[in-house]
Amino acid sequence: MKKTKKLSLLMNFGLTIIILTIFALAAIDVYTFFDTRTEYEIAKNRIAGISKEIKYLEKEKHKIYRQSSSLKRKQLALIEINKNLIEKSIGLSNENMLLIQRINELTDSEPYILVDTRENTLYFKRKGQIIRYAKCSVGKGGILRDKKTGRKWEFVTPKGIFTIKNKTENPLWFKPDWAFIEEKKEIPLPFAPERKVEGELGKYALDLGFGYKIHGTQKEELLGRAVSHGCIRLGADDLEYIYKNTKINKTLVYVY
Amino acid sequence: MIKFFKIIFRLFLLSILGISIFIHIKLPSYTRAMESEIAELNKQLSMLSNQKKYETAIKQSAYSDTEIIKEEMLPQIEEEKKSLVEQNKILLKENRLLSGHLNILTTKVIFDTKLNRLKLVKNGKIVSDIVVSKKLVADFLKSEINRKTLKILAKEKNPAPIKPKWTFEDITKELPAENSTERLMIGALGNYAIYFDDYLIIHDFTKNTRQHDTINHVCIQMKPKDMQKLYNSVFIGTKLYVE
C-alpha cells in the first residue's frame, strides 16, 4: 500500500515536470513568435520609410532636372544672343574699317578735329586714329525770338567742314543781340562798349567763321551737355591742347 | 467534493498541456516563415538603401550641375553679353560718327545749267533733283560768277539781312543802327538761306522783292519745301559744281 502511494507520488511529480517543461517550451515559442513579429514590423516600417525617402528623392531629382533644363535653355539662348552680338560686332568692325579707309582716301594726313554733336564729344584725330578725346558742349537747340524786330535765332552748331580762320589768346566776347534778349536787357548799339566781356570765352578761342568758335567756358561742369548757343565749348586743358596743336587755315574741323 | 475539484483541475491541466503541445508544434513554423520573410525584407531593405544612395548621388550631381550653370556659367555668359553689348554700342557710335564724317565728305551739289536742275549728291548717288527756273539760271549765267566750283560758307534759318546804306536817301544823315527795325529786312531772303563764295545765295522764294533786290547777291531761288530739304541735307563746306 505504501509502495503504491510512493509510486503514485513519483508519477505525479514526473507528470508535473513534463507539463511544466511543455508549458515553458510553449511560452518560449510564443515569446519568440512575438519577438519575430516585432522585428518583422520594424523591417516593414523601415522599408516603407526608405521607399518614401526614395520617392521624395526622385521627386527632388526631377525638380532639379526641370530647373537644370530650364537653365540650360536659358544658357543656350544667351549663347545664341552672344553669337549674334559677336557677328554684329564683327560686321560693324569691318564696316568701320571700310569707312575709315574711305575717309582716309578723301582726307590728307593732317590731324583734324571731329565733333560729335549728339554725344557732345570732340576728337582730335589723324588718319582715323584718335589722338585726343574731350567732352565738349554744342548748341542747345531751340529758338529765341526778338519781339521788337521779329528776328529769330536758332541755337544749333551747324554741321559741316570748318577751317580755323584765326586763333586768339585771352579772347574778348562781343555779346551779340540775342545775349541781351536772353538777359531781358535793352539791346545796345552794335559797337557799344557794354558788349565787350572779358574771360567769358576762357583762355583761348579758335574762330571757325560766321560767329562760331571753339572756346573755353566758366562752367566746366556742364561739359558733355548741349548748352551752348552754337559755339563749341571745351574744358581748359583740352582747349589748350587743341590751341597748341592746330594750325590756322590748315586744321579742318568736322562737325557732325 | 475535493475529488470533483481534483478532476476539474486535472482536466484544466490537461487542456493547458494540449494547448501548449499545439503551440509548440505549430508556432515555430510560423515563426520560421516570418523569419524568412524578415530575411527577404532585409535583402529588400539593403537594395532600397543602395537605391537611396544612388538617388542621393544622382540628385547631388544634378544639383551641383545646376549650381555650376546657375552660379558660374550663366553669370559668365551674362557678363560676356554685357561686354558685347557695350562693345557694340561703342562700335555703333563709331559707325554713326564715321558715316556722318563720310556723309560730310561725299555730299555735293551739282548745278546743271543746261537742264536747269540742282542735284544733291550723297556718296555718289543723286538723292534730290530740284528744278530751277530758266530765268534764274539765265541770271546766274549772266552774273560775274565764273568759278565752276563754289563752297557753302554758312547756312541761316530765318535770315535777317541788313538794309544797305545806299538805300537811304540822305546818307549824310545819321543812319539807323544795323540791328534796328529800320535796317533789318526780315523775310527778304525767305526762311532759309545757304551762302556760297562769290555772293551766291540759295534761298526760298520771297514776296518781299523790293527789299530782296537791294541785297548784293546772285541767287538761286526755289520752293520752300525744296529749300528746306536742301538746307537740311547740305553741310558747311559742301561744294557746288556748276556744269
Interface residues (C-beta under 8 A of the other chain):
Chain A: I19 I22 F23 L25 A26 D29 V30 T32 F33 T36 R37 E39 Y40 A43 K44 R46 I47 I50 S51 E53 I54 L57 E58 E60 K61 I64 Y65 Q67 S68 L71 K72 K74 Q75 L78 I79 I81 N82 L85 I86 K88 S89 L92 S93 E95 N96 L99 I100 R102 I103 L106 T107 L114 D116 R118 E119 Y123 K148 T149 G150 R151 K152 W153 E154 P158 K159 G160 I161 F162 D177 I187 L189 P190 G209 F210 Y254 V255 Y256
Chain B: L13 I16 L17 I19 S20 I21 I23 H24 L27 P28 Y30 T31 M34 E35 E37 I38 L41 N42 Q44 L45 L48 S49 Q51 K52 E55 T56 I58 K59 A62 Y63 D65 T66 I69 K70 M73 L74 I77 E78 E80 K81 L84 V85 Q87 N88 L91 L92 K93 E94 N95 R96 L97 L98 S99 G100 H101 L102 N103 I104 L105 T106 I152 L153 A154 K155 K157 N158 A160 A177 E178 N179 S180 T181 L184 I186 V234 F235 I236 G237 T238
